Amino acid sequence: MRVALYPGTFDPITLGHIDIIRRAALMVDKLVIGVAINRDKGPLFALEERVAMIESECAELIQKTGTEIVVHPFENLLIDCAKDVGAQVIVRGLRAVADFEYEYQMVGMNRVLDSTVETVFLMAEARHQAIASKLVKEIARLGGDVSKFVTPPVNEALLERFG
């Protein structure tokens, strides 16, 4: 069974994340979406809210792809999370060159920690390359329209939070 781990904070999940999830799901039998519990980042949405958003957004993808998609919160090292869920592959989305530089360092460190886990990069589709959760939250906080960056349920959650 081919198992991949797609990690992130998903605070909130965006159309860019969903694009990567959809494409990754087509390549594996099981896709684990690792939701990082990163207290240092001070997420806008609680872990339970982020997990629920992801599960809701992935329900249709599960039906369409037939891939098992599981949401798994984690607070340990990424490479240890990959081992915990039986992933042979870590999936990372790239938007720009700056993402690659950071991700390249992470891959190097992860390879030293466990050379059996591969990392695969998926480039964001052109229409999603500018989307970043941090920017979505900032736009929403300042009263801007983020409906082009997130699904309607996530947009509603942001409006409730900042409304």
Secondary structure, 3 states (H helix, E strand, C coil): CCEEEEEECCCCCCHHHHHHHHHHHCCCCEEEEEEECCHHHCCCCCHHHHHHHHHHHHHHHHHHHCCEEEEEEECCCHHHHHHHHCCCEEEEEECCHHHHHHHHHHHHHHHHHCCCCEEEEEECCHHHCCCCHHHHHHHHHCCCCCCCCCCHHHHHHHHHHHC
